[in-house]
């Protein structure tokens, strides 16, 4: 498996995609570990996200608290289209921890718009100096190109 690590070191590198008028993206302002678990499973099942599949509700709460997680959910006409989680780190980094679309909305041209929202949200966090993400060859084939189209640069590739 290949894992790709990408970063954006300035907001000026950001190349936003146009947002679809049907897409609305809302921050989850009152964290609910059960909801994060649901989103992780709903989006990640297709891509074999399994590292947190057996976590308890307390482990999810710890994940949210310890990693300074903020979550946004994308909707299209009331249906969940995708989500992302950002983790504010002490050194000025913001990690895009999870990002993805639900199966119904894959291939509908929403990935660029949702990623653009995520990047803009990351740069809107006070003290952000760098935004980073990792993806792998188990993710959607458009994941890596989408990150690069939005302005991320590859800084490390790891083979497992």
N, C-alpha and C positions, 0 to 999 in steps of 0.2 A: 504494500500500500504506500502511495506517495502522499505526503502531507505538505501543503504549501502554506507558508507564512507570508502575509502581506501587511504593508504598513502605509500610512499616509502621514507625513510629517508636517504638512501645512494645509490649512483650509484652502489655500490658493490652488492646490493640486486637484481639488474636488471638481468633478465634471458631472453635474446632476442630469438625471433623466427627467423627462416630462412626466408629471403625475396624471394618471387617468382620472377623469371626473367622477367615475364610479367608485374610486378608492377613497376610503376614509381611514385614517390611522389615529388611534387613541391611546394615550398612555394609561397604564393601569396604575392609578395613583394610590390605591389602597391595596398593597400587596396581599396576594392570596396564594400560598404555596400549592394548593390544590389546582389552581388555575394554571400556574406555571407547569406543573406536572402534566396536566391535560394538553397544553399547547406543545410541550416537548414530545409527547407521545403522538399527538395528531399530526404534527409536521414531520417528526423524525422517524416514524415507523418505516416509511418508504426508503429512508437512507440509512437504515440500520443503526440509528442512535440508540445505544443500549447501555451506556455507562451509568445512566441515572434511572434506568427502568425499574429497578427494585427498591428505590429509595423510599424511606418513610416520609410522612408529612413533616416530621421534625428535621430530617435531613434537607428537605426542600426549603424549609424556613431558614435553616442555617446557611444554605447556599445563597439565598436572597440577602440575608443580613451580612454575612461574612464578606461576600464579594461585591457589596454595594450595587446590587442588581436593580436596574430599572427596566421595565417591560412595556412594549408597545404592541398593540394588536391591530392588524389591518382587516377591514371589512369591505365587502362589496355587496351592496343592497341587503345588509343585515347578516350576511353569511361570513364566517371567519375565513379570510383569504390567506392569512399568514401572520407571522409575528417576528419580533426580534428582542434580544436582551442585550443591554449594555452594562459593562462592569467598569465603574470608575476605580482606578488603581492609584495608590498613593504617589507614584512618581510622575503623575501628569499623563499617564497612558489611559486610554479608554479602549477596552476590548469589546469588540462585537462578538459576544460569547455564542449566541444562537441566532440564526437567521434562516427563515425559510417560508415557503408557501405550502398551503394545504393541497392535497392531491387534485382537487377540483379546479384549482386556479393555476396549476403549473402549465406553462406554455401559452398563457393568455397575455403576455407582455407586461406583467405587473412587477416582476423581479427588480428591474432597474429603478422603478419608482419607489418601491419599498426600501431598497438599499439606499437610495438617495435620501430618503427620510431618515434612515438610521444614521447615515454619515452626518447629516445636518444636525441631528439630535446630539451626536457625540461631540461635535465641535461646539455646540451650544452649552455644554457642561463647562462651568468655570474651571480654569486651570488646565484645560486639555492642551497637551503638547504633541500628542501622537495618537492616532487611531490605528488599531491593528486587528487582524482577524486571521484565522487559519481555516483552510478547507482541505479536502482530500479527494482522491479519485473515486471514492464511494459516493460523493455528493453528485448532484445534478451536473451533467456535462457543461451547462452554461454558467455554473457558479464561478469558477475561476475567471473566465472571460468577463463576466459581469463586474467582478471586483476590479479588474484591470481597467475596464471601460470607465468606471467611476473615478479612477485616479489612484488606486492602490498600486504600490510597487512590490514585487516579489523580493524578499530579502533572505529567504531560507527555504530549502526543500529538504525534506527528510524522508528516507525510505525505511519502512518497518517490515 
